[in-house]
């Protein structure tokens, strides 16, 4: 975020998973809690307090750089559908041209859960539609195998590309940048996609070691400074996975770039797999620049 502090100033959102509702018999297991604001997180004292006093095993955070939609909290990521959380870095090209087509495919319940106007939230609703086979809110409370999550997002992306080609013509469609992360609180998928033969998507890294550096209970610090709050040994840290647009610690060896058009799938055991996303030649034959929303 600090690298883009003059660009990513259009609000932020964070989701963390908690068992609070489980204690009231409103849900089984963990469910997402959400906080969003239209100003940058560096200026939000409430956000600082929440971060300093909240513990969770799963969290999603997003800092926004708006393009064509208003700077308002409802347009901020992440987006929540039941127990499922989705966020996106990049842009669906020519979104206004295919928005009507996307809405016609998105399930009724998912459409009614769209509160803003961004391409990202419509993509999230399309993903939920594909994941639950257009199911209602009760299906959003269910868990699905991580490979089904990956297949649903792949299907949603291919629907977007298909609509672009149908509405605009294959030779007139522009490439999309689709770095998308989805979680149910215990599993996660992270896609790094740009359907262009040569251009790269925005960066997206994974790490299963940086948690020791980032967690202030352990004797390290993201900036390499001494940590006065350390109370645990590094070997006590369990299996974990962090996905970030940019490395967030000073240790370069902790971070691995997710390859272009690949998916990082993380199961309940915290272990991950990297797999190629299958896009055929026609879906890749697109050219354009990218903006971010």
NORMO-V934097 format. One record per residue. N is the residue number from 1. RES is the residue in one letter. OMEGA is omega in whole degrees, 0 to 359 (* if undefined). Layout:
N,RES,OMEGA
N,RES,OMEGA
//
This chain:
1,X,183
2,X,179
3,X,183
4,X,187
5,X,178
6,X,180
7,X,181
8,X,186
9,X,189
10,X,176
11,X,183
12,X,175
13,X,177
14,X,174
15,X,172
16,X,185
17,X,185
18,X,178
19,X,185
20,X,182
21,X,177
22,X,180
23,X,178
24,X,181
25,X,177
26,X,180
27,X,178
28,X,179
29,X,185
30,X,177
31,X,186
32,X,167
33,X,190
34,X,172
35,X,179
36,X,175
37,X,183
38,X,177
39,X,182
40,X,183
41,X,180
42,X,182
43,X,186
44,X,182
45,X,177
46,X,178
47,X,179
48,X,180
49,X,178
50,X,182
51,X,184
52,X,188
53,X,181
54,X,176
55,X,182
56,X,177
57,X,179
58,X,177
59,X,174
60,X,177
61,X,183
62,X,176
63,X,194
64,X,166
65,X,187
66,X,174
67,X,190
68,X,181
69,X,187
70,X,174
71,X,182
72,X,187
73,X,184
74,X,178
75,X,180
76,X,171
77,X,355
78,X,178
79,X,187
80,X,173
81,X,183
82,X,178
83,X,186
84,X,181
85,X,183
86,X,171
87,X,192
88,X,170
89,X,182
90,X,183
91,X,167
92,X,182
93,X,179
94,X,184
95,X,183
96,X,181
97,X,183
98,X,183
99,X,181
100,X,178
101,X,178
102,X,181
103,X,180
104,X,180
105,X,180
106,X,179
107,X,184
108,X,182
109,X,179
110,X,178
111,X,181
112,X,179
113,X,175
114,X,183
115,X,181
116,X,185
117,X,186
118,X,172
119,X,183
120,X,181
121,X,176
122,X,175
123,X,178
124,X,179
125,X,178
126,X,176
127,X,180
128,X,177
129,X,180
130,X,183
131,X,187
132,X,182
133,X,178
134,X,180
135,X,180
136,X,184
137,X,180
138,X,179
139,X,178
140,X,180
141,X,183
142,X,170
143,X,178
144,X,177
145,X,185
146,X,178
147,X,174
148,X,175
149,X,180
150,X,180
151,X,180
152,X,179
153,X,175
154,X,180
155,X,180
156,X,179
157,X,180
158,X,175
159,X,179
160,X,181
161,X,178
162,X,178
163,X,179
164,X,181
165,X,180
166,X,185
167,X,188
168,X,186
169,X,185
170,X,184
171,X,182
172,X,182
173,X,180
174,X,180
175,X,178
176,X,169
177,X,189
178,X,168
179,X,188
180,X,175
181,X,180
182,X,177
183,X,170
184,X,180
185,X,180
186,X,178
187,X,181
188,X,167
189,X,177
190,X,180
191,X,171
192,X,192
193,X,163
194,X,185
195,X,178
196,X,186
197,X,185
198,X,184
199,X,181
200,X,172
201,X,170
202,X,182
203,X,176
204,X,186
205,X,172
206,X,176
207,X,173
208,X,176
209,X,186
210,X,179
211,X,178
212,X,179
213,X,186
214,X,183
215,X,187
216,X,173
217,X,186
218,X,189
219,X,175
220,X,184
221,X,182
222,X,182
223,X,179
224,X,181
225,X,178
226,X,181
227,X,183
228,X,184
229,X,185
230,X,178
231,X,180
232,X,178
233,X,182
234,X,182
235,X,178
236,X,182
237,X,183
238,X,178
239,X,182
240,X,177
241,X,176
242,X,175
243,X,184
244,X,178
245,X,179
246,X,175
247,X,184
248,X,173
249,X,182
250,X,183
251,X,183
252,X,184
253,X,180
254,X,191
255,X,179
256,X,179
257,X,173
258,X,182
259,X,177
260,X,178
261,X,176
262,X,180
263,X,172
264,X,181
265,X,181
266,X,181
267,X,181
268,X,180
269,X,180
270,X,179
271,X,188
272,X,173
273,X,175
274,X,181
275,X,177
276,X,174
277,X,185
278,X,172
279,X,183
280,X,187
281,X,181
282,X,179
283,X,181
284,X,186
285,X,183
286,X,181
287,X,176
288,X,172
289,X,185
290,X,170
291,X,187
292,X,171
293,X,*
//
